[in-house]
Amino acid sequence: MQKTVNIQNKRARFDYEIIETYTAGIVLAGTEIKSIRLGKANITESFCEFSNNELFAINTYIEEYAFGNQFNHKARSERKLLLNKRELKTLARNVQAKGLTIIPLKLFTNEKGLAKLQIGLCRGKKNYDKRESLKEQDTKRDLDRIKKAF
């Protein structure tokens, strides 16, 4: 087992412009935390959605626990996210009014061993924005190579 878990959604930073980030707890059932601690989770295709003034992570994949029995969890299910009421209200207001979306950015465990999900209030990038970010990465990489040579 890994001591700390840090599963990132690298695709989110490429596809979306992140405006604000929040750290939310996750309501997990049964053997889900054991699979997360083993690093058997994926959040690249997931998103967050409001239902009855509660925030849920949809399409988050947590692999079934290998040593689980008949009470094992489902791999893809809705998982409730835990935030303050004030944070939930501001997120709901921003999503409805401005047309923004909420995307999971990172799944990690804190010092106490609890699973947390870092979510971001995001705006989708256009194709030319994506090309611009690729150009910036290339120039940064080239500059780092030049600095390393000297």
NUBA-65099 format. One line per 2 residues: their letters; for each residue x, y, z of N, C-alpha, C. Coordinates in Angstrom, 1 decimal. Atoms other than C-alpha are relative to their C-alpha. Layout:
a = X Y Z X Y Z X Y Z ~ ...
This chain:
mq = 0.8 -1.2 0.0 0.0 0.0 0.0 0.9 1.2 0.0 ~ -0.7 -1.2 0.0 1.1 3.5 -0.7 -0.3 0.8 1.2
kt = 0.2 -0.8 -1.2 1.6 5.9 2.1 -0.9 1.2 -0.3 ~ 0.9 -1.1 0.5 0.0 8.9 0.3 -0.4 -0.3 -1.4
vn = 0.5 0.2 1.3 -2.2 8.8 -2.7 -0.2 1.4 -0.6 ~ 0.1 -1.2 0.7 -2.1 11.5 -5.3 -0.4 -0.3 -1.5
iq = 0.4 0.3 1.4 -4.2 10.8 -8.4 -0.5 1.3 -0.6 ~ 0.3 -1.2 0.7 -4.4 13.7 -10.8 -0.7 -0.1 -1.3
nk = 0.7 -0.1 1.3 -6.6 14.7 -13.7 0.8 0.9 -0.9 ~ -0.9 -0.9 0.8 -4.0 16.0 -16.1 -0.8 0.6 -1.2
ra = 0.8 -0.4 1.2 -6.6 16.3 -18.9 -0.7 1.3 0.3 ~ 0.8 -1.2 -0.4 -8.5 18.9 -16.9 0.7 1.3 -0.2
rf = -0.8 -1.3 0.1 -5.7 21.5 -16.9 0.2 0.3 -1.4 ~ -0.2 -0.3 1.5 -5.4 21.1 -20.7 -1.3 0.5 -0.6
dy = 1.3 -0.3 0.6 -9.1 21.2 -21.5 -0.8 1.2 0.6 ~ 0.7 -1.0 -0.8 -10.3 23.8 -18.9 0.9 1.0 0.5
ei = -0.7 -1.1 -0.7 -9.3 27.1 -17.5 -0.6 0.0 1.4 ~ 0.4 0.1 -1.4 -9.4 26.8 -13.8 -0.1 1.3 0.7
ie = 0.3 -1.4 -0.6 -11.0 29.8 -12.0 0.2 -0.1 1.5 ~ -0.1 0.1 -1.5 -11.2 28.6 -8.4 0.0 -1.5 0.4
ty = -0.1 1.4 -0.4 -10.4 25.4 -6.5 -0.5 -0.1 1.4 ~ 0.5 0.3 -1.3 -12.0 23.8 -3.5 0.5 -1.4 0.4
ta = -0.3 1.3 -0.4 -11.1 20.8 -1.4 -1.3 -0.6 0.7 ~ 1.3 0.6 -0.5 -14.1 18.5 -0.7 0.3 -1.5 0.5
gi = 0.0 1.4 -0.4 -14.5 15.3 1.3 -0.9 -0.9 -0.8 ~ 0.8 0.9 0.8 -16.0 12.2 -0.3 -0.7 -1.0 0.9
vl = 0.7 1.0 -0.7 -18.7 9.9 1.1 0.3 -1.3 -0.7 ~ -0.3 1.3 0.6 -17.3 6.4 0.5 -0.7 -1.1 0.7
ag = 0.7 1.1 -0.6 -18.9 3.1 1.1 0.9 -1.3 -0.1 ~ -0.6 1.3 0.0 -17.3 -0.2 2.1 1.5 0.0 -0.4
te = -1.4 0.2 0.3 -14.1 -1.1 0.3 0.6 1.0 -0.9 ~ -0.5 -1.1 0.9 -13.7 2.1 -1.8 1.3 0.6 0.5
ik = -1.2 -0.6 -0.5 -11.1 3.6 0.5 1.2 -0.9 -0.1 ~ -1.1 0.9 0.2 -9.0 0.5 0.3 0.5 0.0 -1.4
si = -0.5 -0.1 1.4 -8.9 0.7 -3.5 0.7 1.3 -0.2 ~ -0.6 -1.3 0.1 -8.1 4.4 -3.3 1.4 0.0 0.6
rl = -1.3 0.1 -0.6 -5.2 3.7 -1.0 1.0 -0.8 -0.8 ~ -0.8 0.8 0.9 -3.9 1.1 -3.4 0.3 0.8 -1.4
gk = -0.2 -0.8 1.2 -4.1 3.8 -6.2 -0.8 -0.5 -1.1 ~ 0.8 0.6 1.1 -6.8 2.0 -8.2 -1.2 0.9 -0.3
an = 1.1 -0.9 0.3 -8.9 5.1 -9.1 0.4 0.8 -1.2 ~ -0.1 -0.8 1.1 -9.4 7.3 -12.1 -1.0 1.1 -0.1
it = 1.0 -1.1 -0.1 -11.0 10.7 -12.3 0.1 0.8 -1.3 ~ -0.1 -0.8 1.2 -10.2 11.8 -15.9 -1.3 0.2 -0.7
es = 1.3 -0.2 0.7 -13.7 11.3 -17.3 -1.1 0.5 1.0 ~ 1.0 -0.3 -0.9 -15.5 12.5 -14.2 -0.4 1.5 0.0
fc = 0.5 -1.4 -0.2 -17.5 15.7 -13.5 -0.9 0.1 1.2 ~ 0.9 -0.2 -1.2 -19.6 17.2 -10.7 -1.3 0.6 -0.4
ef = 1.3 -0.5 0.3 -23.3 17.9 -10.7 -0.8 0.2 1.3 ~ 0.8 -0.2 -1.1 -25.8 19.3 -8.3 -1.3 -0.8 -0.1
sn = 1.2 0.7 -0.1 -28.8 17.3 -7.1 -0.6 0.3 1.4 ~ 0.7 -0.3 -1.3 -31.2 18.6 -4.4 1.0 0.8 0.9
ne = -1.0 -0.8 -0.7 -28.6 21.2 -3.3 1.2 -0.7 0.6 ~ -1.1 0.8 -0.3 -26.0 18.5 -2.9 0.9 -0.2 -1.2
lf = -0.9 0.1 1.1 -22.9 18.1 -5.0 0.5 -1.5 -0.1 ~ -0.4 1.4 0.2 -22.1 14.6 -6.5 1.1 0.0 -1.1
ai = -1.0 0.3 1.0 -19.1 13.4 -8.4 -0.5 -1.2 -0.8 ~ 0.6 1.0 1.0 -20.4 11.5 -11.5 1.2 -0.6 -0.8
nt = -0.9 0.7 0.9 -18.5 8.9 -13.5 1.5 -0.1 0.6 ~ -1.3 0.2 -0.6 -15.6 8.6 -11.0 0.2 -1.5 0.1
yi = -0.2 1.4 0.0 -14.0 5.2 -11.4 1.0 -0.4 1.2 ~ -0.8 0.6 -1.0 -12.8 3.3 -8.3 -0.1 -1.5 -0.2
ee = 0.0 1.4 0.3 -11.8 -0.2 -9.1 -0.4 -0.8 1.2 ~ 0.5 0.9 -1.1 -13.4 -3.0 -7.1 1.2 -0.6 0.8
ya = -1.1 0.5 -0.8 -11.2 -4.2 -4.2 0.2 -1.5 -0.2 ~ -0.3 1.3 0.4 -9.5 -7.4 -5.1 -0.3 -1.0 1.1
fg = 0.3 0.9 -1.1 -9.9 -9.0 -1.6 -1.3 0.2 0.6 ~ 1.4 -0.2 -0.5 -13.5 -7.9 -1.2 -0.8 -1.2 -0.2
nq = 0.9 1.2 0.2 -16.3 -10.3 -0.9 -1.3 0.5 -0.7 ~ 1.3 -0.4 0.7 -20.0 -10.0 -1.9 -0.4 1.4 0.3
fn = 0.3 -1.4 -0.4 -20.2 -6.6 -0.2 0.9 1.0 -0.7 ~ -0.9 -1.0 0.7 -17.8 -5.0 -2.7 -0.8 1.1 -0.6
hk = 0.7 -1.2 0.5 -18.7 -1.6 -4.1 -0.1 -0.1 -1.5 ~ 0.1 -0.1 1.5 -19.7 -0.7 -7.7 1.2 0.9 -0.4
ar = -1.2 -0.8 0.5 -16.8 0.7 -9.8 -0.4 1.4 -0.3 ~ 0.4 -1.4 0.4 -18.7 3.7 -11.2 -1.4 0.2 0.6
se = 1.3 -0.4 -0.6 -21.4 5.3 -9.0 0.2 1.4 0.4 ~ 0.0 -1.4 -0.5 -22.4 8.7 -7.8 0.6 0.1 1.4
rk = -0.6 -0.1 -1.4 -20.3 9.8 -4.8 -0.3 1.4 0.5 ~ 0.4 -1.3 -0.6 -21.5 12.7 -2.6 1.3 0.7 0.5
ll = -1.1 -0.8 -0.4 -19.0 15.5 -2.0 -0.4 0.9 1.2 ~ 0.3 -0.8 -1.2 -18.8 17.3 1.3 0.6 1.3 0.0
ln = -0.5 -1.4 -0.1 -18.5 21.1 1.4 -0.9 0.7 0.9 ~ 0.8 -0.9 -0.8 -19.7 23.9 3.5 -1.2 0.5 -0.8
kr = 1.2 -0.5 0.7 -23.2 25.3 2.7 0.3 1.3 -0.8 ~ -0.3 -1.3 0.7 -21.7 28.7 1.8 0.7 -0.3 -1.3
el = -0.7 0.4 1.2 -19.3 27.0 -0.7 -0.9 -0.6 -1.0 ~ 0.9 0.7 1.0 -22.1 24.9 -2.2 -0.9 1.1 -0.6
kt = 0.9 -1.0 0.6 -24.3 28.0 -2.7 0.8 0.8 -1.0 ~ -0.8 -0.8 1.0 -21.5 30.0 -4.4 0.3 -0.8 -1.2
la = -0.2 0.9 1.1 -20.7 27.0 -6.6 -1.3 -0.1 -0.9 ~ 1.3 0.2 0.8 -24.4 26.5 -7.6 -0.3 1.3 -0.7
rn = 0.3 -1.3 0.6 -24.8 30.2 -8.3 0.9 0.2 -1.2 ~ -0.9 -0.2 1.1 -21.7 30.3 -10.5 -0.3 -1.0 -1.2
vq = 0.3 1.0 1.0 -22.6 27.1 -12.4 -1.2 0.4 -0.8 ~ 1.2 -0.3 0.7 -26.1 28.3 -13.2 0.1 1.3 -0.8
ak = 0.0 -1.4 0.7 -25.4 32.0 -14.0 1.0 0.1 -1.1 ~ -1.1 -0.3 1.0 -22.1 32.0 -15.8 0.3 -1.2 -0.9
gl = -0.3 1.1 0.9 -22.2 28.6 -17.5 1.3 -0.7 0.2 ~ -1.2 0.7 -0.3 -19.2 27.2 -15.7 -0.3 -1.4 0.4
ti = 0.2 1.4 -0.4 -18.6 23.6 -14.8 1.0 -0.3 1.1 ~ -0.8 0.5 -1.2 -17.1 21.7 -11.8 0.7 -1.3 -0.4
ip = -0.8 1.1 0.4 -14.3 19.3 -12.6 0.9 -0.5 1.1 ~ -1.0 0.5 -1.0 -12.4 17.0 -10.2 1.4 0.1 -0.6
lk = -1.4 -0.2 0.4 -8.7 17.9 -10.4 1.0 -1.0 0.6 ~ -0.9 0.8 -0.7 -7.0 15.7 -7.8 -0.7 -0.8 1.1
lf = 0.5 0.9 -1.0 -7.9 12.7 -5.6 1.2 -0.3 0.9 ~ -1.2 0.3 -0.9 -5.6 12.4 -2.5 -0.5 -0.4 1.4
tn = 0.3 0.3 -1.4 -5.5 11.3 1.1 0.8 1.0 0.8 ~ -0.7 -1.0 -0.8 -4.7 13.8 3.8 0.8 -0.7 1.1
ek = -0.8 0.5 -1.0 -2.6 13.3 6.9 -0.7 -1.1 0.9 ~ 0.7 0.9 -0.8 -5.3 11.5 8.8 -0.4 -1.3 -0.8
gl = 0.3 1.2 0.8 -5.8 9.0 5.9 -1.4 0.1 -0.7 ~ 1.3 -0.2 0.6 -9.1 10.5 4.7 0.1 0.3 -1.5
ak = -0.1 -0.4 1.4 -9.8 10.7 1.0 -0.7 1.3 -0.3 ~ 0.5 -1.4 0.4 -10.3 14.2 -0.4 0.1 0.1 -1.5
lq = 0.0 -0.3 1.4 -11.1 15.5 -3.8 0.1 1.5 -0.2 ~ -0.2 -1.4 0.3 -9.8 18.8 -5.1 -0.8 0.2 -1.3
ig = 0.9 -0.3 1.1 -12.5 20.2 -7.4 0.3 1.5 -0.5 ~ -0.2 -1.3 0.6 -12.2 23.2 -9.7 -1.2 0.6 -0.7
lc = 1.0 -0.7 0.8 -14.7 25.7 -11.0 0.7 0.5 -1.3 ~ -0.8 -0.1 1.3 -13.7 25.7 -14.7 -0.9 0.6 -1.1
rg = 0.6 -0.5 1.2 -14.5 27.3 -18.0 0.8 -0.8 -1.1 ~ -0.6 0.7 1.1 -13.8 25.3 -21.2 0.8 0.8 -0.9
kk = -0.9 -0.7 0.9 -10.9 26.3 -23.4 -0.4 -0.3 -1.5 ~ 0.2 0.2 1.4 -11.2 26.8 -27.1 1.2 -0.6 -0.6
ny = -1.1 0.6 0.6 -8.9 25.1 -29.6 1.2 0.9 -0.1 ~ -1.2 -0.8 0.1 -6.7 28.1 -30.1 0.6 0.3 1.4
dk = -0.6 -0.1 -1.3 -6.3 28.4 -26.3 0.9 -1.2 0.3 ~ -0.8 1.2 -0.2 -5.1 24.8 -26.2 1.3 0.0 -0.7
re = -1.2 -0.1 0.8 -2.6 25.4 -29.0 1.0 1.0 0.7 ~ -0.9 -1.0 -0.7 -1.3 28.5 -27.1 0.6 -0.6 1.2
sl = -0.6 0.7 -1.2 -0.8 26.4 -23.9 1.1 -1.0 -0.4 ~ -1.0 0.9 0.5 1.1 23.8 -25.9 1.3 0.8 -0.5
ke = -1.2 -0.8 0.4 3.4 26.5 -27.4 0.7 0.5 1.2 ~ -0.7 -0.5 -1.2 4.1 27.9 -23.9 0.8 -1.2 0.6
qd = -0.7 1.1 -0.6 5.0 24.4 -22.7 1.3 -0.3 -0.8 ~ -1.2 0.3 0.9 7.4 23.9 -25.7 1.1 1.0 0.2
tk = -1.0 -1.0 -0.2 9.1 27.2 -25.2 0.7 -0.1 1.4 ~ -0.5 0.2 -1.3 9.5 26.6 -21.5 1.0 -1.2 0.1
rd = -0.9 1.1 0.1 11.0 23.2 -22.2 1.3 0.3 -0.7 ~ -1.2 -0.4 0.7 13.4 24.7 -24.7 0.9 0.9 0.8
ld = -0.8 -0.9 -0.9 14.5 27.4 -22.3 0.7 -0.8 1.1 ~ -0.6 0.8 -1.0 15.1 24.8 -19.6 1.2 -0.8 -0.5
ri = -1.1 0.7 0.6 17.3 22.8 -21.9 1.2 0.9 -0.2 ~ -1.0 -1.0 0.2 19.3 25.9 -22.8 0.7 0.3 1.3
kk = -0.6 -0.3 -1.3 19.8 26.8 -19.1 0.8 -1.2 0.5 ~ -0.8 1.2 -0.5 20.9 23.2 -18.3 1.3 -0.1 -0.7
af = -1.2 0.2 0.8 23.5 23.3 -21.1 1.1 1.0 0.5 ~ -1.0 -1.0 -0.4 25.2 26.4 -19.6 0.3 -0.2 1.5
